[in-house]
């Protein structure tokens, strides 16, 4: 009977995946932010979305100087790994000019911002970030193929501090993107509390990359490695169905991410 219940639960989740009946990503934040000044003239614009089991899609309108409509309800797709879309103006942004950006998602939700360009191009990042892993643990059910990684990662140095720059942490073995986001700190360090699904390893190595305002990646950091504290738990029969369903949903939804900035 329990096997039948488990099979039914997994079949229901497979149906969700096959039919596309799942949460659509919702646009949450636009970059530049409202009122931002001195945006690089070669900057790519960003729309950040909520997690979803399908890649985000935005319908983009960009209005420039003299109310010129540069982009009009143009469909732009992104990746469900990073949950963002990157918007490149179809014509170069003019220096010292004001722009209005509007993005609507597939649910009808929308965000809009007004920003002003400066006169400079985006600064090229010619050095790699550096960081350390201060704690690392792995927990999974006995005999399970995957489990939960938890890590605290401190970013010691990032070369460029910009509201349009992106920091990315990847598992250098896969390479699986664990976190991909902007940050807001003008000084000090950045601390991430990370949690994601993966296979068991005795040692984990991560790399940190920074993406500049124009969308160019820096050189990755040297691998930062740590031995994992591994724990195994027993799986009760009552929880088998829910655990199996959660694994499948986790694969659809993607990454669990949390960060604390200091």
Secondary structure, 3 states (H helix, E strand, C coil): CHHHHHHHHHHHHHHHHHHCCCCCCCEEEEECCCCCCCECCCCCEEEEECCCCCCCEEEEEEECHHHCEEEEEEEEECECCCCEEEECCCCCCCCCCEEEEEEECCCCCEEEEEEEECCCCCCCCCCCCEEEEEEEEEEEECCCCCEEEEEEEEEEECCCCCCCCEEEEEECCCCEEEEEECCCCCCCCEEEEEEEEECCCCEEEEEEEEECCCCCECCCCCCEEEECEEEEECCCHHHHHHHHHHHHHHHHHCCEEEEEEC
